[in-house]
Amino acid sequence: MSVYWNSRTKNLKPYIPGEQPGDRRFIKLNTNENPYPPSPEVIKAVQKAAGDRLRLYPDPACTEFREAAAARYGVQPEQVFAGNGSDEVLAFAFGAFFETGLSAEADVLFPDITYSFYPVYAALWGIPFRIIPLDDNFSIRTADYKIPSGGAVFPNPNAPTGKALPLADILPLAEYLEKNGRVFILDEAYAAFGADSAVPYINDHPNLLTVHTLSKSASLAGLRVGFAIGNAELIRGLCSVRDSFNSYTLDRLALAGGAAALSDSAYYDGINRRVTASRERVSGTLRELGFELLPSAANFIFMKHPAVNGAAFFGALRERGILVRHFNKDRIADYLRVTIGTDGEMDAFLSACREITGV
Ligand code: PMP
């Protein structure tokens, strides 16, 4: 810590992303990337954009990208906001919609076990928050969120549990928060792998902001493209925060590649069906081997073995060249989050699991 850091910087507790190893070749099942390549149309679009026009600033309104997202989701371009990964979209949304304040009614609600970036954004903006524990089966109980608050945020499916909620739970919560004048941020990072999206209901709920990413279902974690879909007033609020920070958060390559990805659903439906088929196959085998798994609607599984400590299991897999994610946190310290890789990678993972547990 430097004497030159201000007190705000000294107090930050930044999010720590999963390891991106440089030195050694690992089977990388730790950051929920897609194991299959992006659509060939994306590569063509990025290559085409990598030319003389890089001299020029990109379109600050992200018009072509927003039109592609609007066409893909059946909404208006004014209902789409684009950002540098959904992390940036989430950070702007916290800043745009959640109040700083001292009363309990200003507390933003999210689960105890969820995406660990949420408390980091709240702290960055000075937004008070309250943690709502998942139930004993690691499910979000939406009734617990129907209390006076400053708003709510969680992913569907949740991460790292992978558990999805039906819209029959999500939409009444949106309505409750709407009646209380609060925003509900629904992070749909993993929805393409098995949850129903709430996007078709954004016109019914002007307080519902759905957040999306091309990092997982579109195999583009390296391009950094995320977006939000919601009421046009919410989108204008996000633009206002962005334009007080950086007018050009998406570069020309990301805008072109992102638009191409959103226009090639057929390709992505194909690879994501492969991911979910592998998830089901691997889950079945792991259960036969005595592992306990939560039912996953995402591109990862959350699992533990009754006889193996989570940290030790993580280390044993790492020694065998397999990277997964372990969270040293109450209630989940014995679990591992394992991204679904190719069938070959998952076979290597299963062999390592057999070896480590001796079954
Ligand atoms: N939301 C959730 C629940 C995530 O797990 C992630 C990935 N770490 C993100 C958002 C952010 O994804 P990205 O910034 O790559 O779009």
Residues whose N, C-alpha, C, O or C-beta is under 5 A from the ligand:
A	BS01	PMP	G85 S86 D87 Y115 P155 A159 D187 A189 T213 S215 V225 G226
